[in-house]
Amino acid sequence: IDTFAMWGGIEIYVPENWEVVGEVVPFMAGFEMKTGAGTPERRLIVRGATVMGGIEVKRRAA
């Protein structure tokens, strides 16, 4: 997923059995992955940037 957040936020929900890789550049902002290790069944790569905002990745039960 390619992302960009400016003065706002993005929440991304992924299944419990996915591995998540974060490649986000925060500028005066935050990037948080509340996902743990996961399993290599599927891989989601989150790329992009955030300026004075936030991007958060969370697990959701499958």
CHARMM internal coordinates of N, CA and C (Angstrom, degrees):
IC EDIT
DIST 1 N 1 CA 1.4475
DIST 1 CA 1 C 1.5235
ANGL 1 N 1 CA 1 C 107.20
DIST 1 C 2 N 1.3171
ANGL 1 CA 1 C 2 N 117.24
DIHE 1 N 1 CA 1 C 2 N 129.14
DIST 2 N 2 CA 1.4601
ANGL 1 C 2 N 2 CA 122.23
DIHE 1 CA 1 C 2 N 2 CA 173.28
DIST 2 CA 2 C 1.5215
ANGL 2 N 2 CA 2 C 107.57
DIHE 1 C 2 N 2 CA 2 C -95.45
DIST 2 C 3 N 1.3425
ANGL 2 CA 2 C 3 N 116.71
DIHE 2 N 2 CA 2 C 3 N 127.50
DIST 3 N 3 CA 1.4604
ANGL 2 C 3 N 3 CA 121.04
DIHE 2 CA 2 C 3 N 3 CA -174.61
DIST 3 CA 3 C 1.5216
ANGL 3 N 3 CA 3 C 111.44
DIHE 2 C 3 N 3 CA 3 C -127.29
DIST 3 C 4 N 1.3324
ANGL 3 CA 3 C 4 N 114.88
DIHE 3 N 3 CA 3 C 4 N 155.63
DIST 4 N 4 CA 1.4589
ANGL 3 C 4 N 4 CA 121.85
DIHE 3 CA 3 C 4 N 4 CA 169.95
DIST 4 CA 4 C 1.5202
ANGL 4 N 4 CA 4 C 107.49
DIHE 3 C 4 N 4 CA 4 C -153.99
DIST 4 C 5 N 1.3285
ANGL 4 CA 4 C 5 N 116.51
DIHE 4 N 4 CA 4 C 5 N 126.61
DIST 5 N 5 CA 1.4624
ANGL 4 C 5 N 5 CA 121.24
DIHE 4 CA 4 C 5 N 5 CA 178.37
DIST 5 CA 5 C 1.5221
ANGL 5 N 5 CA 5 C 108.36
DIHE 4 C 5 N 5 CA 5 C -129.29
DIST 5 C 6 N 1.3240
ANGL 5 CA 5 C 6 N 116.05
DIHE 5 N 5 CA 5 C 6 N 131.31
DIST 6 N 6 CA 1.4621
ANGL 5 C 6 N 6 CA 121.06
DIHE 5 CA 5 C 6 N 6 CA 177.41
DIST 6 CA 6 C 1.5198
ANGL 6 N 6 CA 6 C 107.91
DIHE 5 C 6 N 6 CA 6 C -132.15
DIST 6 C 7 N 1.3264
ANGL 6 CA 6 C 7 N 116.57
DIHE 6 N 6 CA 6 C 7 N 120.38
DIST 7 N 7 CA 1.4742
ANGL 6 C 7 N 7 CA 122.97
DIHE 6 CA 6 C 7 N 7 CA -178.85
DIST 7 CA 7 C 1.5165
ANGL 7 N 7 CA 7 C 112.08
DIHE 6 C 7 N 7 CA 7 C 56.62
DIST 7 C 8 N 1.3138
ANGL 7 CA 7 C 8 N 116.61
DIHE 7 N 7 CA 7 C 8 N 32.74
DIST 8 N 8 CA 1.4595
ANGL 7 C 8 N 8 CA 120.52
DIHE 7 CA 7 C 8 N 8 CA 179.91
DIST 8 CA 8 C 1.5133
ANGL 8 N 8 CA 8 C 110.06
DIHE 7 C 8 N 8 CA 8 C -161.35
DIST 8 C 9 N 1.3005
ANGL 8 CA 8 C 9 N 116.44
DIHE 8 N 8 CA 8 C 9 N -166.47
DIST 9 N 9 CA 1.4495
ANGL 8 C 9 N 9 CA 119.86
DIHE 8 CA 8 C 9 N 9 CA -177.55
DIST 9 CA 9 C 1.5129
ANGL 9 N 9 CA 9 C 113.22
DIHE 8 C 9 N 9 CA 9 C -139.65
DIST 9 C 10 N 1.3269
ANGL 9 CA 9 C 10 N 114.10
DIHE 9 N 9 CA 9 C 10 N 156.92
DIST 10 N 10 CA 1.4594
ANGL 9 C 10 N 10 CA 122.40
DIHE 9 CA 9 C 10 N 10 CA 176.63
DIST 10 CA 10 C 1.5229
ANGL 10 N 10 CA 10 C 107.21
DIHE 9 C 10 N 10 CA 10 C -129.35
DIST 10 C 11 N 1.3303
ANGL 10 CA 10 C 11 N 117.11
DIHE 10 N 10 CA 10 C 11 N 131.98
DIST 11 N 11 CA 1.4553
ANGL 10 C 11 N 11 CA 122.51
DIHE 10 CA 10 C 11 N 11 CA 172.75
DIST 11 CA 11 C 1.5249
ANGL 11 N 11 CA 11 C 107.72
DIHE 10 C 11 N 11 CA 11 C -114.65
DIST 11 C 12 N 1.3206
ANGL 11 CA 11 C 12 N 115.82
DIHE 11 N 11 CA 11 C 12 N 127.94
DIST 12 N 12 CA 1.4622
ANGL 11 C 12 N 12 CA 121.57
DIHE 11 CA 11 C 12 N 12 CA 179.38
DIST 12 CA 12 C 1.5241
ANGL 12 N 12 CA 12 C 107.13
DIHE 11 C 12 N 12 CA 12 C -118.10
DIST 12 C 13 N 1.3286
ANGL 12 CA 12 C 13 N 116.85
DIHE 12 N 12 CA 12 C 13 N 125.34
DIST 13 N 13 CA 1.4588
ANGL 12 C 13 N 13 CA 122.07
DIHE 12 CA 12 C 13 N 13 CA 178.85
DIST 13 CA 13 C 1.5230
ANGL 13 N 13 CA 13 C 108.97
DIHE 12 C 13 N 13 CA 13 C -106.22
DIST 13 C 14 N 1.3503
ANGL 13 CA 13 C 14 N 115.61
DIHE 13 N 13 CA 13 C 14 N 130.90
DIST 14 N 14 CA 1.4633
ANGL 13 C 14 N 14 CA 120.64
DIHE 13 CA 13 C 14 N 14 CA -179.79
DIST 14 CA 14 C 1.5293
ANGL 14 N 14 CA 14 C 109.54
DIHE 13 C 14 N 14 CA 14 C -125.24
DIST 14 C 15 N 1.3362
ANGL 14 CA 14 C 15 N 117.97
DIHE 14 N 14 CA 14 C 15 N 152.54
DIST 15 N 15 CA 1.4664
ANGL 14 C 15 N 15 CA 120.95
DIHE 14 CA 14 C 15 N 15 CA 175.75
DIST 15 CA 15 C 1.5296
ANGL 15 N 15 CA 15 C 110.86
DIHE 14 C 15 N 15 CA 15 C -63.59
DIST 15 C 16 N 1.3323
ANGL 15 CA 15 C 16 N 115.39
DIHE 15 N 15 CA 15 C 16 N 157.02
DIST 16 N 16 CA 1.4666
ANGL 15 C 16 N 16 CA 121.06
DIHE 15 CA 15 C 16 N 16 CA -177.76
DIST 16 CA 16 C 1.5228
ANGL 16 N 16 CA 16 C 113.15
DIHE 15 C 16 N 16 CA 16 C -62.82
DIST 16 C 17 N 1.3256
ANGL 16 CA 16 C 17 N 117.66
DIHE 16 N 16 CA 16 C 17 N -26.57
DIST 17 N 17 CA 1.4656
ANGL 16 C 17 N 17 CA 120.08
DIHE 16 CA 16 C 17 N 17 CA -174.44
DIST 17 CA 17 C 1.5297
ANGL 17 N 17 CA 17 C 113.20
DIHE 16 C 17 N 17 CA 17 C -94.02
DIST 17 C 18 N 1.3216
ANGL 17 CA 17 C 18 N 118.26
DIHE 17 N 17 CA 17 C 18 N 18.30
DIST 18 N 18 CA 1.4654
ANGL 17 C 18 N 18 CA 121.78
DIHE 17 CA 17 C 18 N 18 CA 177.89
DIST 18 CA 18 C 1.5244
ANGL 18 N 18 CA 18 C 110.57
DIHE 17 C 18 N 18 CA 18 C -105.62
DIST 18 C 19 N 1.3165
ANGL 18 CA 18 C 19 N 115.24
DIHE 18 N 18 CA 18 C 19 N 143.16
DIST 19 N 19 CA 1.4625
ANGL 18 C 19 N 19 CA 121.79
DIHE 18 CA 18 C 19 N 19 CA 170.95
DIST 19 CA 19 C 1.5278
ANGL 19 N 19 CA 19 C 107.10
DIHE 18 C 19 N 19 CA 19 C -89.56
DIST 19 C 20 N 1.3418
ANGL 19 CA 19 C 20 N 116.61
DIHE 19 N 19 CA 19 C 20 N 139.47
DIST 20 N 20 CA 1.4642
ANGL 19 C 20 N 20 CA 120.55
DIHE 19 CA 19 C 20 N 20 CA -179.20
DIST 20 CA 20 C 1.5226
ANGL 20 N 20 CA 20 C 109.12
DIHE 19 C 20 N 20 CA 20 C -120.74
DIST 20 C 21 N 1.3287
ANGL 20 CA 20 C 21 N 116.00
DIHE 20 N 20 CA 20 C 21 N 131.71
DIST 21 N 21 CA 1.4615
ANGL 20 C 21 N 21 CA 122.80
DIHE 20 CA 20 C 21 N 21 CA 176.98
DIST 21 CA 21 C 1.5193
ANGL 21 N 21 CA 21 C 107.16
DIHE 20 C 21 N 21 CA 21 C -117.55
DIST 21 C 22 N 1.3271
ANGL 21 CA 21 C 22 N 116.89
DIHE 21 N 21 CA 21 C 22 N 125.67
DIST 22 N 22 CA 1.4597
ANGL 21 C 22 N 22 CA 120.81
DIHE 21 CA 21 C 22 N 22 CA -178.78
DIST 22 CA 22 C 1.5156
ANGL 22 N 22 CA 22 C 112.25
DIHE 21 C 22 N 22 CA 22 C -104.36
DIST 22 C 23 N 1.3263
ANGL 22 CA 22 C 23 N 116.28
DIHE 22 N 22 CA 22 C 23 N 126.53
DIST 23 N 23 CA 1.4663
ANGL 22 C 23 N 23 CA 123.20
DIHE 22 CA 22 C 23 N 23 CA 176.76
DIST 23 CA 23 C 1.5270
ANGL 23 N 23 CA 23 C 107.96
DIHE 22 C 23 N 23 CA 23 C -130.83
DIST 23 C 24 N 1.3358
ANGL 23 CA 23 C 24 N 115.59
DIHE 23 N 23 CA 23 C 24 N 58.30
DIST 24 N 24 CA 1.4635
ANGL 23 C 24 N 24 CA 122.10
DIHE 23 CA 23 C 24 N 24 CA -175.95
DIST 24 CA 24 C 1.5224
ANGL 24 N 24 CA 24 C 109.27
DIHE 23 C 24 N 24 CA 24 C -110.38
DIST 24 C 25 N 1.3313
ANGL 24 CA 24 C 25 N 116.49
DIHE 24 N 24 CA 24 C 25 N 137.83
DIST 25 N 25 CA 1.4613
ANGL 24 C 25 N 25 CA 122.55
DIHE 24 CA 24 C 25 N 25 CA 177.47
DIST 25 CA 25 C 1.5266
ANGL 25 N 25 CA 25 C 108.36
DIHE 24 C 25 N 25 CA 25 C -103.71
DIST 25 C 26 N 1.3461
ANGL 25 CA 25 C 26 N 118.21
DIHE 25 N 25 CA 25 C 26 N 110.44
DIST 26 N 26 CA 1.4597
ANGL 25 C 26 N 26 CA 120.00
DIHE 25 CA 25 C 26 N 26 CA 177.50
DIST 26 CA 26 C 1.5317
ANGL 26 N 26 CA 26 C 110.99
DIHE 25 C 26 N 26 CA 26 C -92.70
DIST 26 C 27 N 1.3291
ANGL 26 CA 26 C 27 N 116.92
DIHE 26 N 26 CA 26 C 27 N 135.67
DIST 27 N 27 CA 1.4626
ANGL 26 C 27 N 27 CA 122.34
DIHE 26 CA 26 C 27 N 27 CA 174.44
DIST 27 CA 27 C 1.5227
ANGL 27 N 27 CA 27 C 106.81
DIHE 26 C 27 N 27 CA 27 C -121.94
DIST 27 C 28 N 1.3354
ANGL 27 CA 27 C 28 N 116.11
DIHE 27 N 27 CA 27 C 28 N 112.24
DIST 28 N 28 CA 1.4675
ANGL 27 C 28 N 28 CA 121.90
DIHE 27 CA 27 C 28 N 28 CA -174.47
DIST 28 CA 28 C 1.5281
ANGL 28 N 28 CA 28 C 109.40
DIHE 27 C 28 N 28 CA 28 C 50.56
DIST 28 C 29 N 1.3335
ANGL 28 CA 28 C 29 N 115.70
DIHE 28 N 28 CA 28 C 29 N 43.50
DIST 29 N 29 CA 1.4585
ANGL 28 C 29 N 29 CA 121.78
DIHE 28 CA 28 C 29 N 29 CA -172.88
DIST 29 CA 29 C 1.5220
ANGL 29 N 29 CA 29 C 109.41
DIHE 28 C 29 N 29 CA 29 C -153.26
DIST 29 C 30 N 1.3188
ANGL 29 CA 29 C 30 N 116.47
DIHE 29 N 29 CA 29 C 30 N -171.80
DIST 30 N 30 CA 1.4522
ANGL 29 C 30 N 30 CA 120.51
DIHE 29 CA 29 C 30 N 30 CA -179.66
DIST 30 CA 30 C 1.5122
ANGL 30 N 30 CA 30 C 112.97
DIHE 29 C 30 N 30 CA 30 C -137.92
DIST 30 C 31 N 1.3335
ANGL 30 CA 30 C 31 N 113.78
DIHE 30 N 30 CA 30 C 31 N 150.15
DIST 31 N 31 CA 1.4635
ANGL 30 C 31 N 31 CA 121.58
DIHE 30 CA 30 C 31 N 31 CA 173.11
DIST 31 CA 31 C 1.5102
ANGL 31 N 31 CA 31 C 106.11
DIHE 30 C 31 N 31 CA 31 C -132.69
DIST 31 C 32 N 1.3337
ANGL 31 CA 31 C 32 N 117.22
DIHE 31 N 31 CA 31 C 32 N 123.97
DIST 32 N 32 CA 1.4530
ANGL 31 C 32 N 32 CA 120.80
DIHE 31 CA 31 C 32 N 32 CA -175.28
DIST 32 CA 32 C 1.5219
ANGL 32 N 32 CA 32 C 110.13
DIHE 31 C 32 N 32 CA 32 C -133.69
DIST 32 C 33 N 1.3436
ANGL 32 CA 32 C 33 N 114.46
DIHE 32 N 32 CA 32 C 33 N 134.02
DIST 33 N 33 CA 1.4627
ANGL 32 C 33 N 33 CA 119.73
DIHE 32 CA 32 C 33 N 33 CA 176.32
DIST 33 CA 33 C 1.5186
ANGL 33 N 33 CA 33 C 107.63
DIHE 32 C 33 N 33 CA 33 C -116.33
DIST 33 C 34 N 1.3192
ANGL 33 CA 33 C 34 N 117.03
DIHE 33 N 33 CA 33 C 34 N 113.39
DIST 34 N 34 CA 1.4606
ANGL 33 C 34 N 34 CA 122.64
DIHE 33 CA 33 C 34 N 34 CA 176.68
DIST 34 CA 34 C 1.5209
ANGL 34 N 34 CA 34 C 107.96
DIHE 33 C 34 N 34 CA 34 C -101.86
DIST 34 C 35 N 1.3198
ANGL 34 CA 34 C 35 N 115.37
DIHE 34 N 34 CA 34 C 35 N 57.43
DIST 35 N 35 CA 1.4565
ANGL 34 C 35 N 35 CA 118.75
DIHE 34 CA 34 C 35 N 35 CA -170.98
DIST 35 CA 35 C 1.5157
ANGL 35 N 35 CA 35 C 114.43
DIHE 34 C 35 N 35 CA 35 C -120.27
DIST 35 C 36 N 1.3052
ANGL 35 CA 35 C 36 N 120.70
DIHE 35 N 35 CA 35 C 36 N -17.88
DIST 36 N 36 CA 1.4524
ANGL 35 C 36 N 36 CA 120.36
DIHE 35 CA 35 C 36 N 36 CA -175.02
DIST 36 CA 36 C 1.5205
ANGL 36 N 36 CA 36 C 110.38
DIHE 35 C 36 N 36 CA 36 C 69.08
DIST 36 C 37 N 1.3191
ANGL 36 CA 36 C 37 N 115.31
DIHE 36 N 36 CA 36 C 37 N -164.89
DIST 37 N 37 CA 1.4637
ANGL 36 C 37 N 37 CA 119.99
DIHE 36 CA 36 C 37 N 37 CA -174.68
DIST 37 CA 37 C 1.5251
ANGL 37 N 37 CA 37 C 113.26
DIHE 36 C 37 N 37 CA 37 C -75.48
DIST 37 C 38 N 1.3174
ANGL 37 CA 37 C 38 N 117.25
DIHE 37 N 37 CA 37 C 38 N -40.91
DIST 38 N 38 CA 1.4648
ANGL 37 C 38 N 38 CA 119.11
DIHE 37 CA 37 C 38 N 38 CA -178.08
DIST 38 CA 38 C 1.5177
ANGL 38 N 38 CA 38 C 111.39
DIHE 37 C 38 N 38 CA 38 C 72.86
DIST 38 C 39 N 1.3014
ANGL 38 CA 38 C 39 N 116.07
DIHE 38 N 38 CA 38 C 39 N -178.55
DIST 39 N 39 CA 1.4589
ANGL 38 C 39 N 39 CA 121.54
DIHE 38 CA 38 C 39 N 39 CA 177.22
DIST 39 CA 39 C 1.5205
ANGL 39 N 39 CA 39 C 108.06
DIHE 38 C 39 N 39 CA 39 C -121.62
DIST 39 C 40 N 1.3173
ANGL 39 CA 39 C 40 N 117.07
DIHE 39 N 39 CA 39 C 40 N 154.60
DIST 40 N 40 CA 1.4678
ANGL 39 C 40 N 40 CA 119.22
DIHE 39 CA 39 C 40 N 40 CA -175.30
DIST 40 CA 40 C 1.5292
ANGL 40 N 40 CA 40 C 114.57
DIHE 39 C 40 N 40 CA 40 C -77.65
DIST 40 C 41 N 1.3468
ANGL 40 CA 40 C 41 N 118.03
DIHE 40 N 40 CA 40 C 41 N 23.85
DIST 41 N 41 CA 1.4634
ANGL 40 C 41 N 41 CA 119.81
DIHE 40 CA 40 C 41 N 41 CA 179.36
DIST 41 CA 41 C 1.5297
ANGL 41 N 41 CA 41 C 111.23
DIHE 40 C 41 N 41 CA 41 C -60.98
DIST 41 C 42 N 1.3175
ANGL 41 CA 41 C 42 N 116.60
DIHE 41 N 41 CA 41 C 42 N -44.14
DIST 42 N 42 CA 1.4704
ANGL 41 C 42 N 42 CA 123.57
DIHE 41 CA 41 C 42 N 42 CA 174.85
DIST 42 CA 42 C 1.5179
ANGL 42 N 42 CA 42 C 107.45
DIHE 41 C 42 N 42 CA 42 C -139.77
DIST 42 C 43 N 1.3078
ANGL 42 CA 42 C 43 N 117.13
DIHE 42 N 42 CA 42 C 43 N 152.14
DIST 43 N 43 CA 1.4684
ANGL 42 C 43 N 43 CA 121.06
DIHE 42 CA 42 C 43 N 43 CA 178.74
DIST 43 CA 43 C 1.5212
ANGL 43 N 43 CA 43 C 108.84
DIHE 42 C 43 N 43 CA 43 C -125.92
DIST 43 C 44 N 1.3376
ANGL 43 CA 43 C 44 N 114.95
DIHE 43 N 43 CA 43 C 44 N 130.62
DIST 44 N 44 CA 1.4578
ANGL 43 C 44 N 44 CA 121.76
DIHE 43 CA 43 C 44 N 44 CA 175.59
DIST 44 CA 44 C 1.5208
ANGL 44 N 44 CA 44 C 107.45
DIHE 43 C 44 N 44 CA 44 C -114.80
DIST 44 C 45 N 1.3269
ANGL 44 CA 44 C 45 N 116.55
DIHE 44 N 44 CA 44 C 45 N 125.38
DIST 45 N 45 CA 1.4587
ANGL 44 C 45 N 45 CA 121.21
DIHE 44 CA 44 C 45 N 45 CA 177.10
DIST 45 CA 45 C 1.5206
ANGL 45 N 45 CA 45 C 107.44
DIHE 44 C 45 N 45 CA 45 C -106.41
DIST 45 C 46 N 1.3339
ANGL 45 CA 45 C 46 N 115.59
DIHE 45 N 45 CA 45 C 46 N 121.91
DIST 46 N 46 CA 1.4618
ANGL 45 C 46 N 46 CA 121.66
DIHE 45 CA 45 C 46 N 46 CA 179.11
DIST 46 CA 46 C 1.5207
ANGL 46 N 46 CA 46 C 106.80
DIHE 45 C 46 N 46 CA 46 C -103.65
DIST 46 C 47 N 1.3317
ANGL 46 CA 46 C 47 N 116.73
DIHE 46 N 46 CA 46 C 47 N 115.78
DIST 47 N 47 CA 1.4644
ANGL 46 C 47 N 47 CA 122.29
DIHE 46 CA 46 C 47 N 47 CA -179.89
DIST 47 CA 47 C 1.5162
ANGL 47 N 47 CA 47 C 108.68
DIHE 46 C 47 N 47 CA 47 C -117.99
DIST 47 C 48 N 1.3152
ANGL 47 CA 47 C 48 N 116.20
DIHE 47 N 47 CA 47 C 48 N 157.40
DIST 48 N 48 CA 1.4551
ANGL 47 C 48 N 48 CA 119.10
DIHE 47 CA 47 C 48 N 48 CA 172.92
DIST 48 CA 48 C 1.5099
ANGL 48 N 48 CA 48 C 113.21
DIHE 47 C 48 N 48 CA 48 C 140.60
DIST 48 C 49 N 1.3425
ANGL 48 CA 48 C 49 N 114.20
DIHE 48 N 48 CA 48 C 49 N -155.14
DIST 49 N 49 CA 1.4564
ANGL 48 C 49 N 49 CA 121.08
DIHE 48 CA 48 C 49 N 49 CA -176.74
DIST 49 CA 49 C 1.5154
ANGL 49 N 49 CA 49 C 109.48
DIHE 48 C 49 N 49 CA 49 C -148.38
DIST 49 C 50 N 1.3222
ANGL 49 CA 49 C 50 N 114.72
DIHE 49 N 49 CA 49 C 50 N 158.13
DIST 50 N 50 CA 1.4538
ANGL 49 C 50 N 50 CA 120.94
DIHE 49 CA 49 C 50 N 50 CA 173.53
DIST 50 CA 50 C 1.5210
ANGL 50 N 50 CA 50 C 108.87
DIHE 49 C 50 N 50 CA 50 C -140.58
DIST 50 C 51 N 1.3269
ANGL 50 CA 50 C 51 N 115.96
DIHE 50 N 50 CA 50 C 51 N 136.70
DIST 51 N 51 CA 1.4611
ANGL 50 C 51 N 51 CA 122.84
DIHE 50 CA 50 C 51 N 51 CA -179.06
DIST 51 CA 51 C 1.5246
ANGL 51 N 51 CA 51 C 107.61
DIHE 50 C 51 N 51 CA 51 C -122.92
DIST 51 C 52 N 1.3287
ANGL 51 CA 51 C 52 N 115.64
DIHE 51 N 51 CA 51 C 52 N 116.80
DIST 52 N 52 CA 1.4619
ANGL 51 C 52 N 52 CA 121.72
DIHE 51 CA 51 C 52 N 52 CA 179.17
DIST 52 CA 52 C 1.5274
ANGL 52 N 52 CA 52 C 110.98
DIHE 51 C 52 N 52 CA 52 C 50.94
DIST 52 C 53 N 1.3247
ANGL 52 CA 52 C 53 N 116.08
DIHE 52 N 52 CA 52 C 53 N 40.66
DIST 53 N 53 CA 1.4570
ANGL 52 C 53 N 53 CA 122.58
DIHE 52 CA 52 C 53 N 53 CA -179.90
DIST 53 CA 53 C 1.5116
ANGL 53 N 53 CA 53 C 109.31
DIHE 52 C 53 N 53 CA 53 C -150.49
DIST 53 C 54 N 1.2973
ANGL 53 CA 53 C 54 N 117.06
DIHE 53 N 53 CA 53 C 54 N -153.95
DIST 54 N 54 CA 1.4487
ANGL 53 C 54 N 54 CA 119.74
DIHE 53 CA 53 C 54 N 54 CA -179.61
DIST 54 CA 54 C 1.5093
ANGL 54 N 54 CA 54 C 112.84
DIHE 53 C 54 N 54 CA 54 C -158.64
DIST 54 C 55 N 1.3238
ANGL 54 CA 54 C 55 N 114.72
DIHE 54 N 54 CA 54 C 55 N 151.25
DIST 55 N 55 CA 1.4560
ANGL 54 C 55 N 55 CA 122.47
DIHE 54 CA 54 C 55 N 55 CA 174.34
DIST 55 CA 55 C 1.5237
ANGL 55 N 55 CA 55 C 106.26
DIHE 54 C 55 N 55 CA 55 C -128.66
DIST 55 C 56 N 1.3324
ANGL 55 CA 55 C 56 N 116.32
DIHE 55 N 55 CA 55 C 56 N 128.71
DIST 56 N 56 CA 1.4519
ANGL 55 C 56 N 56 CA 121.43
DIHE 55 CA 55 C 56 N 56 CA -177.05
DIST 56 CA 56 C 1.5279
ANGL 56 N 56 CA 56 C 109.42
DIHE 55 C 56 N 56 CA 56 C -130.36
DIST 56 C 57 N 1.3388
ANGL 56 CA 56 C 57 N 115.10
DIHE 56 N 56 CA 56 C 57 N 133.25
DIST 57 N 57 CA 1.4620
ANGL 56 C 57 N 57 CA 121.03
DIHE 56 CA 56 C 57 N 57 CA 178.28
DIST 57 CA 57 C 1.5258
ANGL 57 N 57 CA 57 C 107.20
DIHE 56 C 57 N 57 CA 57 C -113.30
DIST 57 C 58 N 1.3471
ANGL 57 CA 57 C 58 N 116.58
DIHE 57 N 57 CA 57 C 58 N 126.51
DIST 58 N 58 CA 1.4646
ANGL 57 C 58 N 58 CA 122.03
DIHE 57 CA 57 C 58 N 58 CA -176.89
DIST 58 CA 58 C 1.5211
ANGL 58 N 58 CA 58 C 110.28
DIHE 57 C 58 N 58 CA 58 C -127.43
DIST 58 C 59 N 1.3354
ANGL 58 CA 58 C 59 N 115.55
DIHE 58 N 58 CA 58 C 59 N 154.40
DIST 59 N 59 CA 1.4598
ANGL 58 C 59 N 59 CA 121.41
DIHE 58 CA 58 C 59 N 59 CA 175.41
DIST 59 CA 59 C 1.5247
ANGL 59 N 59 CA 59 C 110.14
DIHE 58 C 59 N 59 CA 59 C -85.91
DIST 59 C 60 N 1.3117
ANGL 59 CA 59 C 60 N 115.22
DIHE 59 N 59 CA 59 C 60 N 144.18
DIST 60 N 60 CA 1.4662
ANGL 59 C 60 N 60 CA 121.85
DIHE 59 CA 59 C 60 N 60 CA 173.82
DIST 60 CA 60 C 1.5224
ANGL 60 N 60 CA 60 C 107.05
DIHE 59 C 60 N 60 CA 60 C -131.36
DIST 60 C 61 N 1.3212
ANGL 60 CA 60 C 61 N 115.95
DIHE 60 N 60 CA 60 C 61 N 136.26
DIST 61 N 61 CA 1.4661
ANGL 60 C 61 N 61 CA 120.25
DIHE 60 CA 60 C 61 N 61 CA -178.94
DIST 61 CA 61 C 1.5238
ANGL 61 N 61 CA 61 C 110.51
DIHE 60 C 61 N 61 CA 61 C -57.57
DIST 61 C 62 N 1.3214
ANGL 61 CA 61 C 62 N 115.21
DIHE 61 N 61 CA 61 C 62 N 135.78
DIST 62 N 62 CA 1.4730
ANGL 61 C 62 N 62 CA 120.54
DIHE 61 CA 61 C 62 N 62 CA -177.66
DIST 62 CA 62 C 1.5073
ANGL 62 N 62 CA 62 C 112.18
DIHE 61 C 62 N 62 CA 62 C -74.46
END
COOR INIT
IC SEED 1 N 1 CA 1 C
IC BUILD
